[in-house]
């Protein structure tokens, strides 16, 4: 028998230690048994040595949950859109609320002292199952929201849309919570390892398979897509930075001359070389948008993938977080921008995002050198119809 992961903050022997479960622990699948999914175990209590020194890990779970909730609150305040007519914004807020509720409940169990060790086990097991059920409906409902959204909403309709998003989000959480209670196994299990005279009380928690596959799939796809263009990527990034700086200068001085000088050459001698460089070295629009996505999100994807490669199991109540949700949101908006920009150009009616899609549109082959761009950063009234 073998166990793929043990979620713990103290060293616990692995499969080479010949850990033997007691009769309280059901048989776990072999490492090479593909008919089962690997199980992750959260260690609640452990005893070690001849003296059987006891360690209660509940406080460490509180610290972990508190760190996540605090970090996500900061991310939401600094990065996330706070327009609740957008379903994804309501989802972001709901994750923060759920994180703080779980943190408070776990802290109460730790401070008051559980009557039985089953209490933290019940919280961790059901929380991981609930969070694991959320990613797919969040993605599907957010995509539907973007596709069906009106270009503009009156104040009355905006209120109803916000109320509808809140009710839909509550229903999604309620269904996920009910599903977690129906299939999650919150049994407290006893495990012992005779080699180090170590014993532990553990319970099973779940990973989010969708989040794992999303991170691994997107990282691999980006790497394979951009690899043939690696020699041009530094120049494309510099061009994007120039456009971004020009946009900032335009906002300061309130004219378009800076954009014109950035986009078009000043002399006829430069124009010929500019045209040649544009034709041969500008990326296709879809490559440009992938570059824009990778520039912002590749560090997050790389760190997350490294945790998976090195066997650092992450339960669903940690992996389903605001960073992953914003990364998914950027991917959805990038795809929709690519589709809509075919007819609308860079100024679509999509909400603002962490990735500057319109900047990367301008460095792509969609932006012909002879085009004069009257507005790179149009007024909020024209560009952002989500400000309701």
Secondary structure, DSSP 8 states (H G I E B T S, - for coil): ---SEEE-SS----GGG--EE-TTS-----TT-TTS---EEEEEEEEETTTTEEEE-HHHHHHHHHHHHHHHHHHHHHTS---TTSHHHHHHHHHHHHHHHHHHHHHHHHHH--SSTHHHHHHHHHHHHHHHTHHHHHHHHHHHHHHH--S---HHHHHHHHHHHHHHHHHHHHHHHHHHHHH-----EEEEEGGGTEEEEEEEE---HHHHHHHHHHHHHHHHHHHTTHHHHHHHHHHHHHHHHHHHHHHHH--SHHHHHHHS-SSHHHHHHHHHHHHHH-B-HHHHHHHHHHHHHHHHHHHHHHHHHTT----HHHHSSHHHHHHHHHHHHHHHHHHHHHHHTT--S----SS-HHHHHHTBTTS-TT---S-SS--HHHH-TT--
